[in-house]
Structure formats: C-alpha cells, structure tokens
Amino acid sequence: MNLLVTGGAGYIGSHTVRRLLGAGHRVTVLDNLSSGHPEALPPGATLERVDLLDLEAVREVFGRVKPDGLVHFAALIEVGESMRAPARYYRNNVVGSLNLLQANAETVKAPVVFSSTAAVYGDAESTPIPEDAPKGPTSVYGETKLMTEQMLNAFERSHGVRHVKLRYFNVCGAEPGGQIGEDHPNKTHLIELALLTALGQREKMMIFGEDYPTPDGTCIRDYIHVVDLADAHVLAVQALADGGDSATYNVGLGHGFSVRQVLDAVDEVITADGLPPLTREVAPRRAGDPPSLVADSRRIKEDLGWTPHFTDLREIIRTAWEWHRQHPHGFAK
Ligand code: UDP
C-alpha cells in the first residue's frame, strides 16, 4: 500500500516504518521533527516535514501523495507534562488528529491505524483489562487519546473511514542490533531512564510512589517490546487493506511488572556487564499515574494472529541496553 505515517521519525514510528517497508509497503513519513529524528528513518522512507496543526500543509500532502492507508503516531506522549500543560496537549494531539482526519475525509478517505494507549482506561477496576472495560483517563494525555478515538468513530459514521485503534501498554526495548532505539527530548520512561542512569548520565533512579495498592507498593505496568508492537501495526494495516471492519485492540504481553521488579531486571542486565546496581530513591507519586495497567490482548491474537516474540523482561531490557550503550547520547552526533 501507499502509506502515510505521521510521527514516523519517532521511537515507535521508526521501528514500525522499518517493518512496513519490509512488508512491501511504500511509506511517506509526515513528521514535524519536534521530537523525532530523521536519522531514525531507513533510506526507503520519504520524509515530509509537516506539522499536523498546519491544515493547509497537511491537505497539500494528501493531494500529492494520495495515500491509501494512514498510520497515525504523531502526538505528545508524556503523562506528567500533560498535567502541567493541558492546552499544549489538547491542541497538539486533538486538533492535530482532527486536521489529519479532516484532510483524509476531504480527499482519499484512507483507513487509519491509530496509536492509542492503555491510559484511556485510567484506574482500571480489575486487570488484565479487556478492550470494553470502562474508560476514565486519569491524565490529560489519556484524555487526548480517548478524544481522538471518539473522532475516529465519528469519521467512520459520517465519512465511512475505517480504522484500527491499537491501545499500547508500556512500550520499551529496541530493534536488536542497536541501530535505532528510544531517544525522547525529555526522558521520562522508566527503562530508558534506568539505562541512562546505568551509563552514569544520572545519579540515581527515583521510584515514584511506594504507597500504591499493589504487592510491593509500586505501580504495575505491562511492558511490550517495540518490535512486537510494530508487528501489530503491520497486521492492522493488512486487515484494513483486506477490507476488515474497524476494530480496537489492546497490545500488551498480559503480564505486569512493578517498578521495583523492572529495576531489579535492569540491575541483572547491567551487573552482568560488570556495572554496579542502580542507586534508588523513593519519591512522591507522579500525578496521573494509575496503580496497575495490564493488558488482556486476546482479541488481537484471535483476530489478527498477533504473537509477541519478546516475552522475557530481561531480554527486552537487553535490546534497549544494546541501543543505549552504542548510542549513549541517542541520535545526537
Ligand atoms: N517511574 C518511576 N520512576 C521514573 C520513571 C517512571 O517510578 O523515573 C514509574 C512511573 O511512575 C510509572 C512507571 O514507572 O508508574 C512507568 O512509567 P513510564 O513513564 O515509563 O510509562 P507510563 O506508564 O507513564 O506510560
């Protein structure tokens, strides 16, 4: 297919672009490069440096590229920042998505694969969480993603644009080989921060809250490898190309690990390389963090035949470690 991939220069986007090219698709990446890296793109992808807030520029790309499928990653992604700067998040994530959907509806009406998030569930009543669990984001970030999901429903009703919503749990790891990996302008993700601390770029790891209603008091998350997540996108694109109906899928492993368990696994990986274990300090809770998010991902396995290959947390962390060790300052020269 002729795919337009927004946010394709970002962490999940760039891993997915590689998989999409590998599956034989043509890929144009639309990215404002506010946090993405052109160096993360493989030679086969074409980059259009465009901001989704610029509706005219987005329309121009649709008119020229005439995509027959969209994969929409571009968004601001930090839970904590979204609580401090809600306007920025609503504008960027909601208005940006609206512009994309509008330009698409006016022109090609291509089906959409959308990056949604487990954050739409908020404080889940029970885990693992199925797709039809009640929604109630606890962060502005989660709200912007839920609002975009609702817009997708509306554009299907009014314009017949089909979509697949993929609700990601905690994405981590890197493509084996250390060529590309996680490199956000603000480092907030647990595993990335832990590995940068191991490299001596930070003094210690903060544990945000140890008074959650979980066995060890720290938050539980479901950590899914970015390559397995990229594969889920390739399957979703194909399902829509084959005429499949709109669908919503959780993408996670179905196992939860607490913050302490993740840091224990990081310690195992880095001490095997002769480094000392990380220094840890307990800090207050971070605003917007639900206690536990674990996926029930049976639906995507049954419908699309998705199978995660990275199921061991240490192995997942090792792939990220390979990237960070080879690129201690990310994509920066
Ligand atoms: N976390 C932590 N210390 C850090 C970064 C994150 O304790 O330095 C916790 C965070 O509060 C959450 C979990 O680790 O409970 C995963 O956070 P992350 O930012 O990686 O992903 P999120 O769940 O926000 O998507």
Residues whose N, C-alpha, C, O or C-beta is under 5 A from the ligand:
A	BS01	UDP	V79 T188 H189 L190 I191 L193 M206 I207 F208 C219 V259 R286 D289
